[in-house]
Amino acid sequence: MFESLKVIELATVLAGPAVGMFFAELGAEVIKIEHPSLPDVTRSWKLPSENDQDTVSAYFSSVNYRKQYRKMDLTSAEGVSEIRSLIQTADILLLNFKKGDDLKFGLTSTEIWKLNPRIIIGKITGFGDDSDRVAYDLILQAESGLMSMNGTPESGPVKMPVAFIDVLAAHQLKEGLLVALIERLTSRKGQEVSVSLYDTAVSSLVNQASNYLMEGHVPQRIGSLHPNIAPYGELFTTTDHKQVTFAIGSNRHFEGLCTFLGLPELVSDERFSDNAYRVKNRTALFGILQTAIAQHTSGRLNFAMQEQHIPFGIIRSLDEVFTDPMAQSLVRTEQIAGKTTQRVTSIAFKRHGN
């Protein structure tokens, strides 16, 4: 799709490289630039099981795929000449510079457009273009309210086990760059698209933000439970000792679940007759449902819930996830520096012609 597109990636860690990988997967030529002695720091972010001598890590591999790798010192005359030459023929330049680095390297947007007026500049910052504050995903999860909501009353604040804000920032920048590419078809001019991790984090609060903005509701840590829906996120244990969960989003779902469990009386019980009542009485409802669910295997529940189109899931570990052919179909394998690397695709959408 993007075989004629040339992308220069002057970005490290996760968000910027994830954008580069997205375009690479769609056929673009993506050239990742790293300092000769200070390469992308995630090359060294290794599990204890990884070989210390390898120049790539599993973390690095997760967002680097189908790219060319070049070493370049932007503080040297040779490096400046090389990067300026690349910019002259590129379509997109990805940056996650610290504040002031663009001036230090002579790569302000104005200077870049003098070299190539059609180039689209994609920037990722921590707290906006005017802030020099160092930002990592953890810090944004902390300061955007996400950690305060995540976890249980006993656990205290908990971060999500993936760099959630980095992933979302990459998606935001991809969307902005795609819009810029469309606009360039008629304007023939480049533009700058800038995304901050802070704006990304706050914009991801969606329904929790509206619960607060409209009702003054400050969410507390309630584990996997949903503040507006029940049962939704409760963890039940089956007779084969699996943990399972339901997303009962409608009265029809609830009626179907109760009918299967042999509890039709719950549908007319005033404590549970509507979602609002179920939220208020979710603790009592959990106890009743758990007793019934404990009589069934996870496999039996899975079959029955799919048959009745009731949202249901078995809690799976990653080794269980990647035994599924659907998950395996999303794995991409590539040799980098002689090492076999694997990651999941950055492209989840499917395209079909007419």
Summary of the structure (lengths in Angstrom):
residues: 354
radius of gyration: 24.6
end to end distance: 16.4
largest distance: 79.1
contacts: 1023
relative contact order: 0.10
helix: 41%
strand: 15%
